[in-house]
């Protein structure tokens, strides 16, 4: 059971009158900006008599996605407040600046530097026990469920939009998709905090993914694109479809309309009203134990506006289904250890996590070193 501890830092720049007395507001950081964290911010906003002042969001989502997800919620609809991106580290809600940081370990948040009195834990993170490891004594408040983040009055004031539907299509990518593929990979690098390693260009992607004499799909690097459209996709007559993979077309019923601010940027080269929303990149692998080929998924990604809508399941299912049809032995991929949402999702799909395995990698100078000298020289280095 968590016990509250006395705060070392007390805010003095913002105050609220209570029963004739002026009381300093407490500065709040929200750890995790999923639906629970965003609902806390929605319910807090506009309450001038609140003792809390939200100043920090700790989540790897980034300012652009944080702003969009706060403004447009697939369950609660559009937030009436004005939400803007101020700079690379800050969003604003009706002019109120809120800093967005991406510290994977909330225990290491610089509370004193940021002026944090209270941390609102929206991820139910067990790392808070014990509290002795926190450098700055801080209240930690757990939001144990969706309902605890909202008062009944706040919930009643939110208008639930009418349900909506979109049409889905998973298809083989071609060279015309390269600009969208590069943008999707960049957004994935931002989400994973790995942009420092990003160097792909449209030219390099075109040359490696779509060479002049490319092998058949799934026998080399293969990209599947997930397109969405507000209107049904035209039925394919089969002409031009790859013999090993026909487009998978369906309909997705949403709980509420989704506003996609990037729709124009990700317009599909296939035309119509289709918008590229996600992708999966895979290539062949082999198991000597099974004596069978398999598929390795290097990337799977869905843009922020459309997450938690079942689209990731569609992409993964498309690859797994193709592997099964081709008589392959297995499908494998890796996941970042801090991405607990993805880990839970994969386990629910039936994937087995292999905790005894580690990824080994030679790259850059370490790999190039083996391109010089004789075999004897390489052996000496070993």
Secondary structure, DSSP 8 states (H G I E B T S, - for coil): -------S----SSEEEETTEEEE-EEEEEE--SHHHHHHHHHHTT-TT-SEEEEEEE-TT-HHHHHHHHHEETTTEE-SS-EEEEETTEEEETTEEEEEE--S-GGG--HHHHT-SEEEE-S--GGGSSGGG-SS--EEEE--STGGGS-HHHHHHS-----EEEEEEEEE--GGGHHHHHHHHHHHHHHTT-GGG----HHHHHHHHS-TT---TTSS-EEEEEEEESS------STT-BTTB--EEEEEEESS----TTTTTTB-TT-TT-EEEEEEEEEEEEETTTTEEEEEEEEEEE-GGGTTSSHHHHHHHHHHHHHHHTT-S-EEE---TT-HHHHHHHHHTT----TT-------HHHHHGGGSS-HHHHHHH-
